[in-house]
Amino acid sequence: MPEQLATRPEAALDAILGDPDRSARRVAQLDDDEEFPARLCALLDDFGLPAHYVPARWGGAPDDHEHLLRLWRTVARRDLSTMTAHGKTYLGAAPVWIAGDPEQAAATAATVLSGNPVAWALSEPDHGADLLSGSLTATADPGGYRLDGAKWPVNNATRGTHLTLLARTGVTGSARGHSLFLVDKAALTPGTWRALPKAPTHGIRGIDISGIAFDGALLPKAALLGPEGTGIETVLRTLQLTRTMCAVLSLGAGEHALRLTARFTAQRVIQGHPLIDRPHPRSVLGRCAALLAATEAAALVGARSIHGLTAELSVTSTVVKSLAPTLVDSVLGELAELLGVRSYLTGVYEHGAFQKVRRDHQVVSVFDGSTPVNRSALAQQFPRLARAFTTGSHDADGLAEAVSVGTRPRPVDHTALTLSSRHGCSVVQSLPALAESIAARGAPTGLVGQVPR
Ligand SMILES: Cc1cc2nc3c(=O)[nH]c(=O)nc-3n(C[C@H](O)[C@H](O)[C@H](O)COP(=O)(O)OP(=O)(O)OC[C@H]3O[C@@H](n4cnc5c(N)ncnc54)[C@H](O)[C@@H]3O)c2cc1C
């Protein structure tokens, strides 16, 4: 019998975040002032959220990405900016659990558990998704490596005390030409690095989107994460975790917007009747709720697949990261039309929260691999996926774990992350058999027809 999750971990966090109206007002003010949500992030630290960014074997909370999903969703439902700022440390630290040695993992765990932000620095001014062309160099030096170049734009580049940094150590364009480093900013010689100014943004306006430039900064050999030349591979494995969890940002944002709009349609009286009594608004709300249920299913199965179907995550993560922001962008568009002028004005109706969540969410489909980048990564696996689909084989135990929502999953085996999935995608490959079993039990008309064969 699988162990059940603690009941509603999100309720305690929600209580800590306080009265929703007061926090909405504060969040709107921070956005207006382009001010970092420091107090909210401190509340999350006090709650112990950073412990969920550290594997249990390094002193963190029990490994459980469904639990983390529930916590992140609670925050994202209130303020996507705060969630994006705080959650970045999960992304920044994740490569250490994958490629770091025990000393690096223990040090990073201590950093994260004390509430220090860790940034994840891949992008450069001239190279975004094209990591192989990255031009920041780490040149071998008698004492270690010398860094030259810049990373930008990077979330928490300035506030972060540490960053995981991709740098070129070999031939440009070569898969083995880059290495990953764990940089402790406090250990760098002053004058060999500088923070780049905060980049003004359309959404998530208060958070620290900035950069870092190096000019001969020296790193010790011990800063190298994994063997030299394995940086790209480690990044690709790490992105499987981070892209999967990005779906939670979309889920929380969509649920926030649905709540705002549903409340409006119930309160707004038009020609003597609440707006919600009309068929069109009801159908919009119903469709958006259904799309959010689909987003939730993708996010939940994705998060649980980190544990149960780890070796398939190269597929799962690309599907989840391209699907969730796309669905939620379309939900936000439909809800904006229904909310009308209050979806656009900044000072009215729930402190202008709708236009903020819509602006904030716009970036989820851009960072950590854009939607086209994820679709392209998925398409590269199509031949193998098509072959695996014809076999109908799937990892039944892993799949059962991935869909057993509410139960404690097995700890994450980071060594099981692979660049492409050898056995395809168990979720998809199990569908024909599932459809048959549902059909045999008298499924609603049309349901079985939706399943690929
Ligand atoms: C708010 C914010 C926070 C960010 N935080 C971080 C961070 O913490 N760390 C970090 O390293 N970076 C961060 N970034 C950078 C972000 O990840 C990059 O924007 C991303 O890498 C894409 O780069 P790009 O848009 O500059 O351009 P490019 O990668 O040059 O892309 C240009 C266009 O080409 C498309 N494209 C690129 N490659 C492909 C492909 N293979 N197939 C199909 N289409 C493709 C893209 O989708 C895009 O439409 C952040 C960006 C923002 C805006």
The ligand as an SDF file (V2000), in Angstrom:
LIG
                    3D

 53 58  0  0  0  0  0  0  0  0999 V2000
   12.3290   36.9500  -17.4290 C   0  0  0  0  0  0  0  0  0  0  0  0
   13.4240   36.0850  -17.9540 C   0  0  0  0  0  0  0  0  0  0  0  0
   14.1350   35.2950  -17.0880 C   0  0  0  0  0  0  0  0  0  0  0  0
   15.1750   34.5020  -17.5640 C   0  0  0  0  0  0  0  0  0  0  0  0
   15.8960   33.7540  -16.6890 N   0  0  0  0  0  0  0  0  0  0  0  0
   16.9830   33.0840  -17.1410 C   0  0  0  0  0  0  0  0  0  0  0  0
   17.8330   32.3950  -16.2470 C   0  0  0  0  0  0  0  0  0  0  0  0
   17.5880   32.3800  -15.0260 O   0  0  0  0  0  0  0  0  0  0  0  0
   18.9080   31.7780  -16.7290 N   0  0  0  0  0  0  0  0  0  0  0  0
   19.2110   31.7780  -18.0510 C   0  0  0  0  0  0  0  0  0  0  0  0
   20.2160   31.1850  -18.4230 O   0  0  0  0  0  0  0  0  0  0  0  0
   18.4170   32.3900  -18.9420 N   0  0  0  0  0  0  0  0  0  0  0  0
   17.3160   33.0530  -18.5150 C   0  0  0  0  0  0  0  0  0  0  0  0
   16.5250   33.7220  -19.3900 N   0  0  0  0  0  0  0  0  0  0  0  0
   16.8470   33.6810  -20.7930 C   0  0  0  0  0  0  0  0  0  0  0  0
   15.9200   32.7480  -21.5590 C   0  0  0  0  0  0  0  0  0  0  0  0
   16.0350   31.4340  -21.1210 O   0  0  0  0  0  0  0  0  0  0  0  0
   16.2910   32.9640  -23.0090 C   0  0  0  0  0  0  0  0  0  0  0  0
   15.4970   34.0280  -23.3750 O   0  0  0  0  0  0  0  0  0  0  0  0
   16.0990   31.7740  -23.8430 C   0  0  0  0  0  0  0  0  0  0  0  0
   17.2510   31.0070  -23.7060 O   0  0  0  0  0  0  0  0  0  0  0  0
   15.8310   32.1010  -25.2960 C   0  0  0  0  0  0  0  0  0  0  0  0
   16.7540   32.9940  -25.7940 O   0  0  0  0  0  0  0  0  0  0  0  0
   16.3790   34.1760  -26.7900 P   0  0  0  0  0  0  0  0  0  0  0  0
   14.9280   34.4070  -26.8000 O   0  0  0  0  0  0  0  0  0  0  0  0
   17.2780   35.2830  -26.5160 O   0  0  0  0  0  0  0  0  0  0  0  0
   16.7990   33.8030  -28.2180 O   0  0  0  0  0  0  0  0  0  0  0  0
   17.0860   32.5700  -29.1280 P   0  0  0  0  0  0  0  0  0  0  0  0
   17.4280   31.3380  -28.3740 O   0  0  0  0  0  0  0  0  0  0  0  0
   18.0850   33.0760  -30.0910 O   0  0  0  0  0  0  0  0  0  0  0  0
   15.6940   32.3170  -29.8450 O   0  0  0  0  0  0  0  0  0  0  0  0
   15.1310   33.1910  -30.8370 C   0  0  0  0  0  0  0  0  0  0  0  0
   13.8780   32.5290  -31.3850 C   0  0  0  0  0  0  0  0  0  0  0  0
   14.2310   31.2940  -32.0270 O   0  0  0  0  0  0  0  0  0  0  0  0
   13.4900   30.2280  -31.4650 C   0  0  0  0  0  0  0  0  0  0  0  0
   14.3600   29.0430  -31.4000 N   0  0  0  0  0  0  0  0  0  0  0  0
   15.5660   28.9790  -30.8210 C   0  0  0  0  0  0  0  0  0  0  0  0
   16.0740   27.7370  -30.9390 N   0  0  0  0  0  0  0  0  0  0  0  0
   15.1440   27.0060  -31.6030 C   0  0  0  0  0  0  0  0  0  0  0  0
   15.0900   25.6370  -32.0220 C   0  0  0  0  0  0  0  0  0  0  0  0
   16.0500   24.7680  -31.7610 N   0  0  0  0  0  0  0  0  0  0  0  0
   13.9760   25.2370  -32.6630 N   0  0  0  0  0  0  0  0  0  0  0  0
   12.9660   26.0930  -32.9200 C   0  0  0  0  0  0  0  0  0  0  0  0
   12.9800   27.3890  -32.5520 N   0  0  0  0  0  0  0  0  0  0  0  0
   14.0490   27.8330  -31.8970 C   0  0  0  0  0  0  0  0  0  0  0  0
   13.0810   30.7000  -30.0730 C   0  0  0  0  0  0  0  0  0  0  0  0
   11.9110   30.0590  -29.6140 O   0  0  0  0  0  0  0  0  0  0  0  0
   12.8520   32.1770  -30.3230 C   0  0  0  0  0  0  0  0  0  0  0  0
   11.5590   32.3480  -30.8360 O   0  0  0  0  0  0  0  0  0  0  0  0
   15.4930   34.5020  -18.9460 C   0  0  0  0  0  0  0  0  0  0  0  0
   14.7410   35.3040  -19.8200 C   0  0  0  0  0  0  0  0  0  0  0  0
   13.7300   36.0940  -19.3360 C   0  0  0  0  0  0  0  0  0  0  0  0
   12.9840   36.9520  -20.2960 C   0  0  0  0  0  0  0  0  0  0  0  0
  1  2  1  0
  2  3  1  0
  2 52  2  0
  3  4  2  0
  4  5  1  0
  4 50  1  0
  5  6  2  0
  6  7  1  0
  6 13  1  0
  7  8  2  0
  7  9  1  0
  9 10  1  0
 10 11  2  0
 10 12  1  0
 12 13  2  0
 13 14  1  0
 14 15  1  0
 14 50  1  0
 15 16  1  0
 16 17  1  0
 16 18  1  0
 18 19  1  0
 18 20  1  0
 20 21  1  0
 20 22  1  0
 22 23  1  0
 23 24  1  0
 24 25  2  0
 24 26  1  0
 24 27  1  0
 27 28  1  0
 28 29  2  0
 28 30  1  0
 28 31  1  0
 31 32  1  0
 32 33  1  0
 33 34  1  0
 33 48  1  0
 34 35  1  0
 35 36  1  0
 35 46  1  0
 36 37  1  0
 36 45  1  0
 37 38  2  0
 38 39  1  0
 39 40  1  0
 39 45  2  0
 40 41  1  0
 40 42  2  0
 42 43  1  0
 43 44  2  0
 44 45  1  0
 46 47  1  0
 46 48  1  0
 48 49  1  0
 50 51  2  0
 51 52  1  0
 52 53  1  0
M  END
$$$$
